[in-house]
Amino acid sequence: MAACSLTLSSSLPQSKPSFFGSKPSHLSLHSTSFALKSQCFRVSSSFVSISSRPADDLVASLLSKVIQTDGGVSLTTKQHQEVAQVANELNKYCVDEPVKCPLIFGDWDVVYCSNPTSPGGGYRSALGRLFFKTKDMVQAVEAPDSVRNKVSFSVFGFLNGEVSLKGKLKVLDHQWIQVIFEPPELRVGEMDFRYGGESEVKLQITYIDEKIRLGKGSRGSLFVFQRRHGGSTNV
């Protein structure tokens, strides 16, 4: 985005900004040229900073709406709509081919889903939440094509457990990816076993930067991922 801003700023009419001030009469032509170039550089830098603010503000607004909502469980219908509106605005600032962006790699917290029971399945259902208190929902994307999902929870508030899935990522087009997961692995206390069969998900990446990643499932569910503190970007 910054590169685009620099290109746009160079195409602006080269009128002299008012803050240049009057030209000192003792400066040589060479000195005046250097001064003008310095001022033009400052104008371009300001333009870049201004043009990057809308996305930054939208990211901050989105995170403020979804953090500490138990993945969206505690939000009202109106609040879900507000989240969707901000996410739609952020889509306008997405890179052209997000599936090729190296920022996709790293460890991500799943901080929101418009269908709050989607991440974690039955463990996140209304009945499941009576017995399983969610502690973390994490997705790790590792080069070149590895995806690991993990939901950590406590059973009745004292017995720790987690369910995890390991999958392989496949790029479908410039925005869509497909992940085929192996059977889930469940760990509760000292017990560790696999159950079920393979599963498959498709996700459209609608925005990505250093802080967050937005995705939309094939059934329309909106996901907000926040990069974990200290998480590797593999860049």
N, C-alpha and C positions, 0 to 999 in steps of 0.2 A: 504493500500500500504506500509506503514511504517513497519507493521508486516512482510510482505513478504520480505522487504529489509533486516530486521534483520535476517530472516531465511536464506536468500541467503548469507549474509555476513558471517554467521557462518560456511557455507560449503566451503568457500574459502580455498585454501592451507594455512597452518599456517606458512608461511615463515616470517622471521623477517623483518619488514619494515626498510628502511635505516635510518629513522629519530629516531629510537630507541637510536642510539648512542652506544658507547662502554659501557659495563657493569662495574660499579665501583667495584673495587676489595674488598672494605670493606663491601659490602652489604651481609647480610645473605641470605640463600636460601629462607627463608620466605619473606624477604623484596623484593628480586628479583621477586618472584612469584607475589607479590602484584603489583609491578611496571609493569610487563608484562600484568597483567589483566587490569590495568588502561589504558595502551596504546591500548590494544585490544578493549576496550570500545570506545575509541576515534576513532579508525579505523571504527568500526561499525556505530558510529554516523555519521561520514563523508560519509560513504556509503549510509546511509539512505537519507542524505541531497542531495547528488548527484542524487540518483535515483528518487527523487521527483521533480527535477527541470524541466524535459521535459514537464510534464503535466502543471506545473505552468506557464512555458513560453508560452505554446500553449494557455492556458486560457487568458493570458494577450494579446497575439497576436490577438486572436479571438475578444475579447472585443474592442480592438483598431480599428478593422475593422467595427464593427456594431454599436457602440455608436454614437449617434447624426446623425443617417441616416434616421430618421423617420420610424423606424422599417424595414429598408431595401429599402424604396421607392427611395431614392436618389442614390443608388448604380448602377453601370453599370453592364452589363452582365459579364464582366471579373472580377469585384470585387465580384460578387455573387459566381463565381467559386472559387475565392481565399478563401472565407469564407467556402465553402463546403470542400475544401482541408484540412483546419485546423481542421474542425469538424470531418472529417474522421480520422485524426491522433489522435484526442482526444478519439475517440471510443475505441482505443486500451488500454486506461487506465481506462475504465469503470469497476466498480465492477461487480461481477458475476451475482448478482440478484438485479438490481437497484430498482425494485418495492418494495423490502423489506427494502431499505435503509431509515432510519429515516430522513435523510437530505431532503427527498422529501417534507416534511411538511414545511410550512412557506409562506411568501408573496413574490411573484416574479414579476419583471417587464418583460414584453414581449419586448425585445429590438431588436428582428430581426425575420423575417420570409422570407424564399426564395420566397414565394408568398405573397407579402406585403399586399394584399387586404384580405387575409384569416382571420387574426384576426380583428374582427369588421365588417366583411361583407360589405354591401353596404355603410356603413359610411366611409370605407377606400378605396372605389373605386375611380377612377380618377374623376368621377363626384361628388361623395360624398365629396371628399377633397376640392372641390370648396366652399362648404357651411359649412362643419364641420372640424374644426381644431383640430386634436388629441392632447390631453394634457397628458394622461396616458393610458397605457394598462397594467392591473394588473391581475395576477392570484393568488388566495389564496387557498392553499391546507391544509385542517385541518383534524386531526385524528378524527375518523378512516377512513372516506371515503367521505368527503365533499370537493367540488371544487366550487369556485366562480370566475367567469370572469367578469371584468369590463373595459369598454372603456369610458374614460372621454373626453369630447370635448367642444368646444365653437362654437356656431352658429353665423356666420358672425362676429366673434371676440368679441362679447359682451354678448351673452346669453349662460350661462353654462348648460351643460346637460351630461347625461351618459346613457349607455345601459349596463345592467348587466344580467348575467345568473347564476343560481344556479343548480349544478348537483351532481350526486352521482357517485363515482369512483368504478370501478370493475376491479380487477386484472385478466388478461387473461392468462398470463404466466410470466416467469421470467423477461421479458422486456416490454411487451405490457400491456397497460391499456385501458379501455373503460370508457367513461363518458357520461351519459345520462342526458341532460339538460332539465330543465323545460322551458316553454315559456319565452322569454326575457322580461325584464322590462325596459321601457324607461322613463326617467325623463328629461324634458326640462323646465327650469324655475319652475313654480308652477304645471305644468302638470306631472302626474304620471300614467302610464297605461301599461298593458301587451298586447302583440300581438303575432300572429303566434302560432305555436305548439311546441312540444318537438323536440329536435335535439340530434344527437348522433355523437361522435367523437371517433376515436381510435388513440392512440399515443404510439410510441415506445420510451422508454427512453434509449438513447445511451450513455449518460455520466452524472454524477452528482458529485458535491463536495460542499464545503461550500459556494462557490461563484456563480457557474452557474449550469444550468441544460440544457441539449440538448435533443430535442425530434424530432421524424420524424413521420409525419402524414401518414395515410393509403394511401394517394395519392402521397407521396414522399416529401411533403413540410418540410423543415428544420426549426425548431424553436429554438431560443436561449433565455433562461430565465436567468435573473440576480437577485440574492437575494436582496431584498430591504434592505436598511440600517436600522438596528434595527429589521429586520423581525425575528420572532420566528422560530426556527428549531424544536421545540417540542422534543428535544433530552433529 
